[in-house]
Amino acid sequence: MKTLLACSLVAVTSTTALADQAIVAAAPPPKTIGIDAMAVVPVGDYANAANLGIGALGRLEVPAGAGFVTGRAGVIFHSMKADVDASLTLVPLYAGYRYPVGTSGAYLAGELGITLAFGSVDTQFGEMSASDSELGATLMAGVRKGALDFRAGLFTPDLDDAFGLLASAGYDFAAF
């Protein structure tokens, strides 16, 4: 009888444990891998040589503190203003930080890194080409909605004397 009473008491007083909502909501955001399609409108000296740049960048984001450490690398092809057959290709290799502002998905982001530049031109004497590497940066504002990422801001492939206006649309195809 004592055993039956003890089992009944345990059954009546025990309940299922529910997860604390604060603990569930505090789970860290996932690391993401994505791709960004981008367009650059050169301004100033940069615009004297190039009309428009379009390209794609691969993106990795890792949670760190209140925001995300970012890494982006890709290629940007340019249409040129020269009357001769010329080309300019930029390869940005940037790391930075994306800081969320509020809960709407808006953020501010900055990146710094190396921009590899490759140029060529056909002349009456043959093809000439050159390459260079410069310190570059971006300063942007954007918004994320689910796996979509839209941003716009300044692009400086050469912090010394070149900048342009950048717009990009991205998609996160993996989160882990």
C-alpha positions as CSV (number, residue, x, y, z in Angstrom):
1,M,0.0,0.0,0.0
2,K,2.9,2.4,0.8
3,T,4.4,1.7,-2.6
4,L,1.1,2.5,-4.4
5,L,0.6,5.7,-2.3
6,A,4.2,6.8,-3.1
7,C,3.8,6.1,-6.9
8,S,0.5,8.0,-6.9
9,L,2.0,11.0,-5.1
10,V,4.9,11.1,-7.6
11,A,2.5,10.9,-10.6
12,V,0.3,13.6,-9.3
13,T,3.1,16.1,-8.5
14,S,5.3,15.6,-11.5
15,T,4.7,17.7,-14.6
16,T,6.5,18.0,-17.9
17,A,9.3,20.6,-18.1
18,L,8.7,23.4,-20.6
19,A,11.6,25.2,-22.2
20,D,12.2,28.7,-21.0
21,Q,11.4,31.1,-23.9
22,A,14.2,33.4,-22.9
23,I,16.7,30.6,-23.2
24,V,15.3,29.5,-26.6
25,A,15.4,33.0,-28.0
26,A,19.0,33.5,-26.8
27,A,20.3,30.8,-29.1
28,P,23.2,32.3,-31.2
29,P,22.4,33.2,-34.8
30,P,23.8,30.8,-37.4
31,K,26.9,31.3,-39.4
32,T,25.9,31.9,-43.0
33,I,27.4,31.5,-46.5
34,G,25.9,33.5,-49.3
35,I,26.5,35.3,-52.6
36,D,26.0,38.9,-53.5
37,A,25.3,40.4,-56.9
38,M,26.6,43.9,-57.1
39,A,26.8,47.1,-59.2
40,V,29.3,50.0,-58.7
41,V,28.8,53.4,-60.2
42,P,32.3,55.1,-60.2
43,V,32.6,58.7,-59.0
44,G,35.5,61.2,-59.4
45,D,38.8,60.0,-60.9
46,Y,37.5,56.4,-60.9
47,A,34.7,57.6,-63.2
48,N,37.2,59.1,-65.7
49,A,38.1,55.6,-66.7
50,A,35.1,53.4,-66.0
51,N,31.3,53.7,-66.5
52,L,29.9,50.9,-64.5
53,G,31.1,47.8,-62.6
54,I,29.0,44.6,-62.1
55,G,30.1,41.5,-60.4
56,A,29.5,38.9,-57.7
57,L,31.0,38.3,-54.3
58,G,30.9,35.2,-52.1
59,R,30.1,36.0,-48.4
60,L,30.7,34.4,-45.1
61,E,29.3,35.8,-41.8
62,V,30.1,34.5,-38.3
63,P,28.3,35.8,-35.1
64,A,30.7,37.9,-32.9
65,G,29.5,40.0,-30.1
66,A,26.4,42.1,-31.0
67,G,27.0,41.6,-34.7
68,F,28.8,39.5,-37.3
69,V,32.3,39.3,-38.6
70,T,32.1,39.2,-42.4
71,G,34.4,38.1,-45.2
72,R,33.6,38.8,-48.9
73,A,35.6,38.1,-52.0
74,G,34.7,38.1,-55.7
75,V,35.2,39.9,-59.0
76,I,33.9,43.1,-60.5
77,F,34.0,43.7,-64.3
78,H,33.8,47.3,-65.7
79,S,32.6,48.9,-68.8
80,M,35.2,51.4,-69.9
81,K,35.0,55.0,-71.3
82,A,38.0,54.7,-73.5
83,D,37.5,54.8,-77.3
84,V,39.9,51.9,-77.6
85,D,39.3,48.3,-76.5
86,A,40.1,48.3,-72.8
87,S,39.1,46.3,-69.7
88,L,39.3,46.8,-65.9
89,T,38.7,43.9,-63.5
90,L,38.7,44.3,-59.7
91,V,39.0,41.5,-57.2
92,P,38.1,42.6,-53.7
93,L,39.3,40.5,-50.7
94,Y,37.6,42.1,-47.7
95,A,36.9,41.4,-44.1
96,G,34.7,43.5,-41.8
97,Y,31.8,43.7,-39.4
98,R,28.0,43.9,-39.8
99,Y,26.2,45.6,-36.9
100,P,22.4,45.1,-36.6
101,V,20.4,48.2,-35.8
102,G,17.1,47.4,-34.0
103,T,15.0,44.4,-34.8
104,S,13.8,45.3,-38.2
105,G,16.7,43.7,-40.1
106,A,18.5,47.0,-40.7
107,Y,22.3,47.1,-40.2
108,L,25.5,49.1,-40.8
109,A,28.5,47.4,-42.2
110,G,32.1,48.2,-42.9
111,E,34.9,46.2,-44.6
112,L,38.6,46.7,-45.2
113,G,40.9,44.6,-47.4
114,I,43.0,44.3,-50.5
115,T,41.7,45.1,-54.0
116,L,43.5,43.4,-56.8
117,A,43.2,45.4,-60.1
118,F,43.8,44.0,-63.6
119,G,43.7,46.3,-66.6
120,S,44.4,45.9,-70.3
121,V,44.2,48.0,-73.4
122,D,44.7,47.2,-77.1
123,T,46.8,49.8,-78.9
124,Q,48.4,50.1,-82.3
125,F,51.5,48.5,-80.8
126,G,49.7,45.5,-79.4
127,E,48.0,44.7,-76.1
128,M,49.3,46.3,-72.9
129,S,48.3,45.1,-69.4
130,A,49.0,46.0,-65.8
131,S,48.0,44.8,-62.4
132,D,48.1,46.4,-59.0
133,S,46.9,45.9,-55.4
134,E,45.6,48.6,-53.2
135,L,44.0,48.9,-49.8
136,G,40.2,49.2,-50.2
137,A,37.1,49.5,-48.1
138,T,33.3,49.6,-48.1
139,L,30.9,51.5,-45.8
140,M,27.3,50.4,-46.2
141,A,23.8,50.3,-44.8
142,G,21.5,47.5,-45.5
143,V,18.6,45.3,-44.6
144,R,18.2,41.5,-44.2
145,K,14.9,39.7,-44.6
146,G,15.3,36.0,-44.0
147,A,17.9,34.7,-46.5
148,L,17.8,38.0,-48.5
149,D,20.4,40.8,-48.0
150,F,20.2,44.2,-49.6
151,R,22.8,46.9,-49.1
152,A,24.1,50.2,-50.5
153,G,26.9,52.5,-49.7
154,L,30.4,53.6,-50.7
155,F,33.0,51.4,-52.3
156,T,36.7,52.5,-52.3
157,P,38.8,50.1,-54.3
158,D,41.8,52.4,-53.6
159,L,41.5,54.4,-50.4
160,D,43.9,56.9,-51.8
161,D,41.9,58.3,-54.8
162,A,39.0,56.1,-56.1
163,F,35.5,55.6,-54.9
164,G,32.1,54.7,-56.2
165,L,28.5,54.1,-55.1
166,L,27.7,50.4,-54.5
167,A,24.4,48.5,-54.4
168,S,24.1,44.8,-53.9
169,A,21.5,42.1,-53.4
170,G,22.5,38.8,-51.8
171,Y,21.1,35.4,-50.8
172,D,22.2,33.1,-48.0
173,F,22.3,29.6,-49.4
174,A,23.7,27.9,-46.3
175,A,23.4,28.4,-42.5
176,F,25.2,26.3,-40.0
